[in-house]
């Protein structure tokens, strides 16, 4: 895939990290409409925040250019980080209409009153009933996943097919890796699954139980990885034989014929969203853009170019079986995975961060 899941995924991690500082950065933010200076709307454009790089190139081909051809509205990509968005919100000088963001950051902005409520009556191209999730202040755009990856040389006949089996070092020996909090989310959900919690009963997370289970596997963890590149390198080189890993990172290895494979069972899905900043200067065009971007054919083309799983279920009518098999939201993968609860993490991440640091120090 491209960055964000193979290389560009860096921008997503940076957005998450900066999103943690939104509480302080938006402390003085007022939600009253008088706080914003609405610029005069330009009927001929819509400004879309992206992470830049290869992901933006996929959006250009699949959405930007077809949207302009269909509507005459120019898409102006604005590659920036969350800190810049915070500055815009604080000043009331909103330069961006649509923000393409990870759900954690989106929920943080929503909680601070920085997003405009989406007017669902304006959707004429996309059937919102085909999308999940559709919220008041944002709509899912696409999905990536954290999966159980393994080295095929270490497990030529039988590999772990659940997180309980990942924890079973007797049946499946070898060094492991799990995600560090500095990358995105520490793998508390996987620890709870290993301890017998059903996927549909994970939230709210039983944090003490999760850390207790993590302590049991800690002696066998060679690395708490903090970047996608590190996790991919360790698995491909057999420094570890098992581990959590972003699906795009390991898929790139699979496509390059590295001796690794994906176990999709009990994978966690993370959401990328589209939302509108309150005070967006081109509000009508923002709705038109989101409406266009979430159509089945546009979603299918983004998936083909980027490896992200489409949110519109009808996109799979336009995706071949080989491509669908690599996507987190394919019907076969969707039913054996779970959605990360970003709202829970927004509410609890600070307290988890303190416990995580203590855990890394042996606590």
URJO-V343071 format. One record per pair of residues at least 12 apart in sequence whose C-alpha atoms are under 8 Angstrom apart, sorted by the first residue. I is the first residue (numbers start at 1). J is the second residue. D is the distance in Angstrom with one decimal. If there is no record, write none. Layout:
i->I j->J d->D
i->I j->J d->D
This chain:
i->1 j->248 d->5.8
i->1 j->249 d->7.6
i->1 j->251 d->7.3
i->1 j->252 d->6.0
i->1 j->305 d->7.6
i->1 j->306 d->5.4
i->1 j->307 d->5.4
i->2 j->54 d->5.7
i->2 j->55 d->6.4
i->2 j->248 d->7.9
i->2 j->306 d->5.7
i->2 j->307 d->7.6
i->3 j->53 d->7.3
i->3 j->54 d->6.2
i->3 j->55 d->6.5
i->4 j->55 d->7.2
i->5 j->144 d->7.4
i->5 j->228 d->7.8
i->5 j->246 d->6.7
i->5 j->247 d->7.0
i->5 j->248 d->4.4
i->5 j->249 d->5.7
i->5 j->307 d->7.9
i->6 j->228 d->7.1
i->6 j->229 d->7.7
i->6 j->248 d->5.3
i->6 j->249 d->4.5
i->6 j->252 d->6.8
i->7 j->228 d->7.9
i->7 j->229 d->7.7
i->7 j->249 d->7.9
i->8 j->51 d->7.9
i->8 j->53 d->6.5
i->8 j->54 d->6.6
i->8 j->55 d->6.7
i->9 j->228 d->7.9
i->10 j->227 d->8.0
i->11 j->51 d->5.7
i->11 j->81 d->7.8
i->12 j->51 d->7.3
i->12 j->101 d->7.8
i->12 j->102 d->6.7
i->13 j->183 d->6.3
i->13 j->184 d->6.1
i->14 j->81 d->7.7
i->15 j->81 d->6.2
i->15 j->82 d->5.6
i->15 j->101 d->7.8
i->15 j->102 d->7.5
i->15 j->105 d->7.1
i->16 j->102 d->7.3
i->16 j->104 d->6.7
i->16 j->105 d->6.1
i->16 j->184 d->6.9
i->17 j->182 d->7.9
i->17 j->184 d->7.8
i->18 j->81 d->8.0
i->18 j->82 d->6.1
i->18 j->83 d->6.4
i->19 j->82 d->6.5
i->19 j->83 d->7.9
i->19 j->104 d->7.4
i->19 j->105 d->5.1
i->19 j->108 d->7.1
i->20 j->105 d->7.9
i->22 j->86 d->7.1
i->22 j->108 d->7.0
i->22 j->109 d->7.6
i->23 j->108 d->7.8
i->23 j->112 d->7.8
i->25 j->86 d->6.5
i->26 j->86 d->6.8
i->26 j->89 d->7.9
i->26 j->90 d->6.6
i->26 j->112 d->7.0
i->28 j->90 d->7.3
i->29 j->89 d->7.4
i->29 j->90 d->5.7
i->29 j->112 d->7.4
i->30 j->113 d->7.7
i->31 j->112 d->7.7
i->31 j->113 d->5.4
i->31 j->114 d->7.1
i->35 j->92 d->6.4
i->36 j->91 d->7.9
i->36 j->92 d->4.5
i->36 j->93 d->7.1
i->36 j->94 d->7.9
i->36 j->278 d->7.9
i->36 j->279 d->5.9
i->37 j->92 d->5.6
i->37 j->93 d->6.2
i->37 j->94 d->7.6
i->37 j->279 d->6.8
i->38 j->93 d->7.8
i->38 j->94 d->7.5
i->38 j->279 d->5.4
i->38 j->280 d->7.0
i->38 j->281 d->5.8
i->39 j->94 d->7.8
i->39 j->279 d->8.0
i->39 j->280 d->7.9
i->39 j->281 d->5.1
i->40 j->281 d->6.2
i->41 j->281 d->4.9
i->41 j->282 d->4.9
i->41 j->283 d->7.7
i->42 j->281 d->7.4
i->42 j->282 d->6.2
i->43 j->73 d->7.5
i->43 j->282 d->7.0
i->43 j->285 d->7.3
i->44 j->72 d->7.0
i->44 j->73 d->4.8
i->44 j->74 d->6.0
i->45 j->73 d->5.0
i->45 j->74 d->4.4
i->45 j->75 d->5.8
i->45 j->76 d->6.9
i->45 j->282 d->7.3
i->45 j->285 d->7.1
i->46 j->73 d->7.0
i->46 j->74 d->6.3
i->46 j->75 d->5.1
i->46 j->76 d->6.1
i->46 j->96 d->8.0
i->46 j->97 d->6.3
i->46 j->98 d->7.6
i->46 j->282 d->6.0
i->46 j->285 d->5.8
i->46 j->286 d->6.1
i->46 j->289 d->7.5
i->47 j->75 d->6.0
i->47 j->76 d->4.6
i->47 j->77 d->5.9
i->47 j->78 d->6.6
i->47 j->95 d->7.4
i->47 j->96 d->5.1
i->47 j->97 d->5.2
i->47 j->98 d->6.4
i->47 j->282 d->7.8
i->47 j->286 d->8.0
i->48 j->75 d->6.9
i->48 j->76 d->6.1
i->48 j->77 d->4.9
i->48 j->78 d->5.7
i->48 j->96 d->6.1
i->48 j->97 d->6.0
i->48 j->98 d->4.7
i->48 j->99 d->5.8
i->48 j->100 d->7.2
i->49 j->77 d->6.0
i->49 j->78 d->4.6
i->49 j->79 d->5.7
i->49 j->80 d->6.6
i->49 j->96 d->6.5
i->49 j->97 d->7.7
i->49 j->98 d->6.1
i->49 j->99 d->4.7
i->49 j->100 d->5.7
i->50 j->77 d->6.5
i->50 j->78 d->6.0
i->50 j->79 d->4.9
i->50 j->80 d->6.8
i->50 j->99 d->6.9
i->50 j->100 d->5.5
i->50 j->101 d->7.7
i->51 j->79 d->5.3
i->51 j->80 d->6.4
i->51 j->81 d->7.2
i->51 j->100 d->7.8
i->52 j->78 d->7.9
i->52 j->79 d->4.9
i->52 j->80 d->7.6
i->55 j->306 d->6.6
i->56 j->77 d->8.0
i->58 j->302 d->6.1
i->58 j->305 d->5.7
i->58 j->306 d->6.3
i->59 j->302 d->6.5
i->62 j->298 d->5.7
i->62 j->299 d->7.9
i->62 j->301 d->5.5
i->62 j->302 d->5.7
i->63 j->292 d->7.7
i->63 j->293 d->5.8
i->63 j->298 d->6.1
i->63 j->302 d->7.9
i->67 j->289 d->7.2
i->67 j->292 d->6.7
i->67 j->293 d->7.9
i->73 j->285 d->7.6
i->78 j->96 d->7.5
i->89 j->114 d->6.8
i->92 j->279 d->7.5
i->94 j->277 d->7.6
i->94 j->278 d->8.0
i->94 j->279 d->6.1
i->94 j->280 d->6.0
i->94 j->281 d->7.1
i->95 j->280 d->7.0
i->95 j->281 d->7.1
i->96 j->277 d->7.0
i->96 j->280 d->6.1
i->96 j->281 d->7.5
i->97 j->276 d->5.7
i->97 j->277 d->5.9
i->97 j->280 d->4.5
i->97 j->281 d->6.4
i->97 j->282 d->6.1
i->97 j->283 d->6.6
i->97 j->286 d->5.8
i->98 j->274 d->6.6
i->98 j->275 d->5.7
i->98 j->276 d->4.7
i->98 j->277 d->6.5
i->98 j->280 d->7.8
i->98 j->286 d->5.9
i->98 j->290 d->8.0
i->99 j->273 d->8.0
i->99 j->274 d->5.7
i->99 j->275 d->5.4
i->99 j->276 d->6.1
i->99 j->277 d->7.1
i->100 j->272 d->7.0
i->100 j->273 d->5.8
i->100 j->274 d->4.9
i->100 j->275 d->6.8
i->101 j->272 d->5.7
i->101 j->273 d->5.4
i->101 j->274 d->6.6
i->101 j->275 d->7.8
i->102 j->270 d->7.9
i->102 j->271 d->6.1
i->102 j->272 d->4.4
i->102 j->273 d->5.9
i->103 j->270 d->7.6
i->103 j->271 d->5.5
i->103 j->272 d->5.7
i->103 j->273 d->5.9
i->103 j->342 d->6.1
i->104 j->342 d->5.1
i->104 j->343 d->7.0
i->104 j->345 d->7.4
i->104 j->346 d->6.3
i->106 j->138 d->7.6
i->106 j->273 d->7.3
i->106 j->275 d->7.5
i->107 j->342 d->7.2
i->107 j->343 d->6.4
i->107 j->346 d->7.3
i->108 j->346 d->6.6
i->110 j->137 d->6.9
i->114 j->277 d->6.1
i->114 j->278 d->5.6
i->115 j->137 d->6.4
i->115 j->275 d->7.0
i->115 j->276 d->5.8
i->115 j->277 d->4.5
i->115 j->278 d->4.6
i->116 j->137 d->6.3
i->116 j->275 d->7.7
i->116 j->276 d->5.5
i->116 j->277 d->5.6
i->116 j->278 d->4.4
i->116 j->279 d->7.5
i->117 j->136 d->5.7
i->117 j->137 d->4.7
i->117 j->138 d->7.8
i->117 j->276 d->7.6
i->118 j->136 d->5.9
i->118 j->137 d->5.5
i->118 j->138 d->6.9
i->118 j->275 d->7.7
i->118 j->276 d->7.3
i->118 j->287 d->7.6
i->119 j->287 d->7.6
i->122 j->287 d->6.7
i->122 j->288 d->7.5
i->122 j->291 d->7.9
i->123 j->287 d->7.4
i->123 j->288 d->7.4
i->123 j->291 d->5.4
i->124 j->291 d->7.1
i->125 j->291 d->6.0
i->125 j->292 d->6.3
i->125 j->295 d->6.7
i->126 j->291 d->5.7
i->126 j->292 d->6.9
i->126 j->294 d->6.3
i->126 j->295 d->5.1
i->126 j->296 d->7.9
i->127 j->295 d->7.9
i->130 j->312 d->5.5
i->130 j->313 d->5.8
i->130 j->314 d->6.8
i->131 j->311 d->5.7
i->131 j->312 d->4.7
i->131 j->313 d->6.6
i->132 j->311 d->6.2
i->132 j->312 d->7.2
i->133 j->311 d->7.8
i->137 j->275 d->6.4
i->137 j->276 d->7.6
i->138 j->273 d->6.4
i->138 j->274 d->5.7
i->138 j->275 d->4.6
i->138 j->276 d->7.5
i->139 j->273 d->5.6
i->139 j->274 d->5.5
i->139 j->275 d->6.7
i->140 j->271 d->6.5
i->140 j->272 d->6.1
i->140 j->273 d->4.4
i->140 j->274 d->6.4
i->140 j->311 d->6.3
i->141 j->271 d->7.4
i->141 j->272 d->5.5
i->141 j->273 d->4.7
i->141 j->274 d->5.9
i->141 j->294 d->6.9
i->141 j->310 d->6.9
i->141 j->311 d->5.9
i->142 j->271 d->6.1
i->142 j->272 d->5.3
i->142 j->273 d->6.9
i->142 j->299 d->8.0
i->142 j->308 d->5.9
i->142 j->309 d->5.4
i->142 j->310 d->4.8
i->142 j->311 d->5.2
i->143 j->269 d->6.4
i->143 j->270 d->5.6
i->143 j->271 d->4.7
i->143 j->272 d->5.9
i->143 j->308 d->5.5
i->143 j->309 d->4.8
i->143 j->310 d->6.5
i->143 j->311 d->7.1
i->143 j->328 d->6.7
i->143 j->329 d->7.0
i->144 j->246 d->7.6
i->144 j->247 d->6.8
i->144 j->248 d->7.5
i->144 j->269 d->5.8
i->144 j->270 d->5.5
i->144 j->271 d->6.7
i->144 j->272 d->7.9
i->144 j->308 d->5.5
i->144 j->309 d->6.2
i->144 j->327 d->7.9
i->144 j->328 d->6.1
i->145 j->246 d->5.8
i->145 j->247 d->5.4
i->145 j->248 d->7.9
i->145 j->267 d->6.5
i->145 j->268 d->5.4
i->145 j->269 d->4.3
i->145 j->270 d->5.8
i->145 j->328 d->6.0
i->146 j->244 d->6.3
i->146 j->245 d->5.4
i->146 j->246 d->4.4
i->146 j->247 d->5.6
i->146 j->267 d->5.7
i->146 j->268 d->5.3
i->146 j->269 d->6.5
i->146 j->270 d->7.9
i->147 j->244 d->5.5
i->147 j->245 d->5.5
i->147 j->246 d->6.2
i->147 j->247 d->5.9
i->147 j->262 d->6.8
i->147 j->263 d->6.5
i->147 j->264 d->5.8
i->147 j->265 d->7.8
i->147 j->266 d->7.6
i->147 j->267 d->4.6
i->147 j->268 d->6.7
i->148 j->162 d->8.0
i->148 j->163 d->7.8
i->148 j->242 d->7.2
i->148 j->243 d->5.7
i->148 j->244 d->4.8
i->148 j->245 d->6.4
i->148 j->262 d->6.1
i->148 j->263 d->5.2
i->148 j->264 d->6.7
i->148 j->265 d->7.8
i->148 j->267 d->6.9
i->149 j->235 d->7.8
i->149 j->242 d->5.8
i->149 j->243 d->5.4
i->149 j->244 d->6.0
i->149 j->245 d->6.2
i->149 j->250 d->7.1
i->149 j->260 d->7.0
i->149 j->261 d->5.9
i->149 j->262 d->4.8
i->149 j->263 d->6.1
i->150 j->235 d->7.0
i->150 j->241 d->5.5
i->150 j->242 d->4.5
i->150 j->243 d->6.5
i->150 j->260 d->5.6
i->150 j->261 d->5.6
i->150 j->262 d->6.6
i->150 j->263 d->7.7
i->151 j->235 d->6.3
i->151 j->236 d->6.9
i->151 j->238 d->6.7
i->151 j->240 d->7.9
i->151 j->241 d->5.0
i->151 j->242 d->6.6
i->151 j->259 d->5.8
i->151 j->260 d->4.4
i->151 j->261 d->6.5
i->152 j->259 d->5.3
i->152 j->260 d->5.2
i->152 j->261 d->6.5
i->153 j->259 d->6.4
i->153 j->260 d->7.9
i->154 j->241 d->6.3
i->159 j->172 d->7.4
i->160 j->172 d->7.0
i->160 j->263 d->7.9
i->161 j->263 d->6.2
i->161 j->265 d->6.5
i->162 j->194 d->7.5
i->162 j->265 d->6.3
i->162 j->266 d->6.5
i->163 j->190 d->6.1
i->163 j->191 d->7.3
i->163 j->193 d->6.2
i->163 j->194 d->4.7
i->163 j->266 d->7.4
i->164 j->193 d->6.8
i->164 j->194 d->3.8
i->164 j->195 d->6.7
i->164 j->196 d->7.6
i->165 j->194 d->7.5
i->166 j->194 d->7.7
i->166 j->242 d->7.4
i->167 j->194 d->6.7
i->167 j->217 d->6.3
i->174 j->220 d->7.6
i->174 j->240 d->7.0
i->174 j->241 d->6.0
i->174 j->242 d->7.6
i->175 j->220 d->5.5
i->175 j->221 d->6.0
i->175 j->222 d->5.9
i->175 j->239 d->7.4
i->175 j->240 d->4.9
i->175 j->241 d->5.9
i->175 j->242 d->6.9
i->176 j->220 d->6.0
i->176 j->221 d->4.7
i->176 j->222 d->5.8
i->176 j->223 d->7.3
i->176 j->240 d->5.1
i->176 j->241 d->6.1
i->176 j->242 d->4.9
i->176 j->243 d->5.4
i->177 j->221 d->5.1
i->177 j->222 d->5.8
i->177 j->223 d->5.0
i->177 j->224 d->5.8
i->177 j->225 d->6.8
i->177 j->231 d->7.7
i->177 j->240 d->6.5
i->177 j->242 d->6.5
i->177 j->243 d->4.6
i->177 j->244 d->6.6
i->178 j->221 d->7.1
i->178 j->223 d->6.8
i->178 j->224 d->5.1
i->178 j->225 d->6.3
i->178 j->243 d->5.6
i->178 j->244 d->5.3
i->178 j->245 d->7.7
i->179 j->224 d->5.2
i->179 j->225 d->5.0
i->179 j->226 d->6.4
i->179 j->244 d->6.5
i->179 j->245 d->7.5
i->180 j->224 d->4.8
i->180 j->225 d->5.3
i->180 j->226 d->5.2
i->181 j->226 d->7.2
i->181 j->353 d->7.3
i->181 j->356 d->7.4
i->182 j->226 d->5.4
i->183 j->225 d->7.2
i->183 j->226 d->4.3
i->183 j->227 d->5.6
i->183 j->228 d->7.9
i->184 j->226 d->7.9
i->188 j->205 d->7.8
i->188 j->207 d->7.3
i->188 j->210 d->5.4
i->188 j->211 d->7.2
i->188 j->214 d->7.8
i->189 j->202 d->6.8
i->189 j->205 d->7.3
i->189 j->210 d->7.4
i->190 j->266 d->8.0
i->191 j->210 d->5.3
i->191 j->211 d->7.7
i->191 j->213 d->5.7
i->191 j->214 d->6.1
i->192 j->206 d->7.7
i->192 j->209 d->7.1
i->192 j->210 d->5.3
i->192 j->213 d->7.3
i->193 j->266 d->8.0
i->194 j->213 d->7.8
i->195 j->213 d->6.9
i->199 j->266 d->7.4
i->199 j->337 d->7.7
i->199 j->338 d->6.4
i->200 j->338 d->7.5
i->203 j->341 d->7.5
i->203 j->344 d->7.7
i->204 j->344 d->7.1
i->211 j->359 d->7.8
i->222 j->239 d->8.0
i->222 j->240 d->6.9
i->228 j->245 d->7.2
i->228 j->246 d->6.8
i->228 j->249 d->6.4
i->229 j->249 d->7.5
i->231 j->245 d->6.3
i->232 j->245 d->7.3
i->232 j->249 d->6.1
i->232 j->250 d->6.2
i->232 j->253 d->7.5
i->235 j->260 d->7.3
i->236 j->253 d->7.4
i->236 j->258 d->6.3
i->236 j->259 d->6.7
i->236 j->260 d->6.5
i->247 j->262 d->7.8
i->247 j->328 d->7.9
i->248 j->307 d->6.8
i->250 j->262 d->7.3
i->251 j->326 d->7.4
i->264 j->333 d->6.4
i->264 j->336 d->7.3
i->264 j->337 d->7.3
i->265 j->333 d->7.5
i->265 j->336 d->5.3
i->265 j->337 d->6.2
i->266 j->336 d->5.8
i->266 j->337 d->4.7
i->266 j->338 d->6.8
i->267 j->336 d->7.4
i->267 j->337 d->4.8
i->267 j->338 d->6.5
i->268 j->337 d->5.8
i->268 j->338 d->5.1
i->268 j->339 d->5.8
i->268 j->340 d->6.0
i->269 j->328 d->7.0
i->269 j->337 d->7.0
i->269 j->338 d->5.9
i->269 j->339 d->4.7
i->269 j->340 d->5.7
i->270 j->339 d->6.3
i->270 j->340 d->5.7
i->271 j->339 d->8.0
i->271 j->340 d->7.9
i->274 j->290 d->7.0
i->294 j->311 d->7.9
i->294 j->312 d->6.7
i->295 j->312 d->7.1
i->295 j->315 d->7.6
i->296 j->312 d->5.9
i->296 j->313 d->7.6
i->296 j->314 d->5.5
i->296 j->315 d->4.0
i->296 j->316 d->7.7
i->296 j->317 d->7.9
i->296 j->318 d->7.5
i->297 j->315 d->6.0
i->297 j->318 d->6.5
i->298 j->315 d->7.9
i->299 j->311 d->7.5
i->299 j->312 d->6.9
i->299 j->315 d->5.9
i->300 j->315 d->5.0
i->300 j->316 d->6.8
i->300 j->318 d->6.1
i->300 j->319 d->6.0
i->303 j->327 d->7.7
i->304 j->319 d->7.7
i->304 j->323 d->6.9
i->307 j->326 d->7.2
i->307 j->327 d->6.3
i->308 j->327 d->6.3
i->308 j->328 d->7.3
i->309 j->327 d->4.9
i->309 j->328 d->5.2
i->309 j->329 d->4.9
i->309 j->330 d->7.1
i->310 j->329 d->6.4
i->311 j->329 d->7.3
i->316 j->330 d->7.5
